[in-house]
């Protein structure tokens, strides 16, 4: 048993324990609090003057599927031969030896959600991985966090600028293709209920999962009108949605709150390289949180490198996001949005022992990260 003694523990839930004790065994947290009588054979590690936080979770990346410094050869996130590909699986395109996993670990990111890209109306199944491991199969936590969808500029640009343009050429076309796919999903659901047999077609199975609520639709949407279109379609079909990026979310914060959908906000560190990013603002996270929306902060790696997730949180704090809420946005909120808050995102008994040791406030950039642990194993 490892026992970390006398550190200030930031649990990730908003609670802080001044002179706390964190006990770890077999990859799990077995105690967090102030008084603990460890077994005689325990290894005691003194953390006096140090701060312990949960490992960071980046709820939207393309780590390993858009590889570090490889250019075209390492870009496997957009299968833009067909605008509707819900049956693709991110795990089949991830290289676990991508240097970005190491960069993530070194900077405290212990878990990432990896998604297909945003060229397709329906782009494929996302995956949640730990950033430590030799193979994707060893690293993967879940492949049920959602199926990627995209609104806005990307689909209409990709398919509208082909030598022989195909739908979608407009935002109307994107919405129509998504409605058509979801309608087919409802048809398959009815057939399944009547026959009791799942369709053999992989696309049909993926669409079934969306309309039956087994998979969330993870919607790439920057502009306010695209966000509202995604909410409108979600309500029409009664599906579960996470809105990703939400660049203009501060302009419609009340409407987003009323939708009840969580938001993965970012990357605000990115350069506005396209028109739909013209209202990019650090004020978005604070505006949404103030309205009562569940938010996570994301890097969208490689748009912003995954190792800068802490910097994104620190910048959000600087412009109004409360520090405790910023910590939640890269820990427990992110875990909740990924449906993994039962095992990740906070320092609580029974959860994975993914935690970080700091020599100062994690959101002060001069603070050094002195230890990174994933499932109780030191990895940095």
Secondary structure, 3 states (H helix, E strand, C coil): CEEEEEEEEECCCCCEEEEEEEEEECCEEEEEECCCCCCCCCEEEECCCCEEEECEEEEEECCCCECCCCHHHHECCCCCCCCECCCCEHHHCCCCCCHHHHHHHHCCEEEEEECCCCCCCEEEECEEEECCCCCHHHHEEECCCCEEEECCHHHHHHHHCCCCCCCCCCHHHHHHHHHHHHHHHHHHHHHHHHHCCCCCCHHHHHHHHHHCCCCCEEEEECCHHHHHHHHHHHHHHCCCEEEEECCCHHHHHHHHHHHCCEEEECCCCCCCCCHHHCCCCCHHHHHHHHHCCCEEECCCCCCCCHHHHHHHHHHHHHCCCCHHHHHHHCCHHHHHHCCCCCCCCCCCCCCECCEEEECCCCCCCCCCEEEEEECCEECC
